[in-house]
Amino acid sequence: MAPFFLLTLSGRDRPGIVVALTHSLFEAGCHIEDCTMTRLRNELVMMLLLRPPSILPLDALRLLLDSMANS
């Protein structure tokens, strides 16, 4: 069984950011076990308890998250 990861995100809130993130994680086969998020002024803060599939190398997950951070 793959380990859990706690993914924390913060940044400027914009329409579609949550959909883009969760869709990318879904496409990679990740399962979101739990999530909390809030908006502080124009900033979005999220914490996700994430379980990636055991076949997804950690480097691939890191590249996926880096690409999301730069978009």
C-alpha distance (Angstrom), angle and dihedral (degrees) to the residues before:
residue distance angle dihedral
M1 . . .
A2 3.79 . .
P3 3.81 118.6 .
F4 3.77 124.5 -109.6
F5 3.78 121.6 -109.4
L6 3.77 127.7 -159.7
L7 3.77 107.0 -139.1
T8 3.80 116.2 -165.6
L9 3.77 121.8 -168.7
S10 3.75 134.3 -179.1
G11 3.76 132.7 170.0
R12 3.76 146.6 109.0
D13 3.79 111.1 -34.0
R14 3.78 116.5 -124.4
P15 3.80 136.2 162.8
G16 3.80 113.3 -79.6
I17 3.81 98.6 14.8
V18 3.82 95.0 119.2
V19 3.81 92.6 45.4
A20 3.80 92.0 49.5
L21 3.80 93.0 49.3
T22 3.80 97.2 45.0
H23 3.81 92.6 43.7
S24 3.82 91.1 52.9
L25 3.80 91.0 48.6
F26 3.82 90.8 47.9
E27 3.81 91.9 49.7
A28 3.82 89.0 52.0
G29 3.81 89.7 53.7
C30 3.80 95.9 -109.7
H31 3.78 121.3 150.0
I32 3.80 119.7 -143.4
E33 3.80 104.9 -143.6
D34 3.80 95.5 -177.8
C35 3.78 138.7 -10.9
T36 3.76 141.3 -170.1
M37 3.77 128.0 -176.4
T38 3.75 140.2 170.9
R39 3.76 139.4 -179.2
L40 3.78 119.0 -127.4
R41 3.78 108.9 -170.4
N42 3.82 101.6 -56.4
E43 3.80 95.3 -19.5
L44 3.80 127.5 97.6
V45 3.80 119.6 -148.2
M46 3.83 119.8 -170.3
M47 3.78 136.8 174.5
L48 3.79 118.8 -168.1
L49 3.79 127.7 -174.1
L50 3.77 98.4 -144.9
R51 3.79 133.1 -171.2
P52 3.81 112.1 -167.1
P53 3.79 118.6 -159.6
S54 3.80 114.2 -91.8
I55 3.82 89.5 -119.9
L56 3.82 93.0 59.3
P57 3.81 110.1 93.1
L58 3.79 114.1 -134.5
D59 3.80 90.2 -122.2
A60 3.81 89.7 57.8
L61 3.81 90.6 50.5
R62 3.80 89.8 48.9
L63 3.83 91.0 51.0
L64 3.80 90.5 49.3
L65 3.80 92.2 51.4
D66 3.81 91.9 44.2
S67 3.80 90.6 52.8
M68 3.81 89.7 50.9
A69 3.81 90.6 50.1
N70 3.78 91.3 53.6
S71 3.81 96.7 48.1
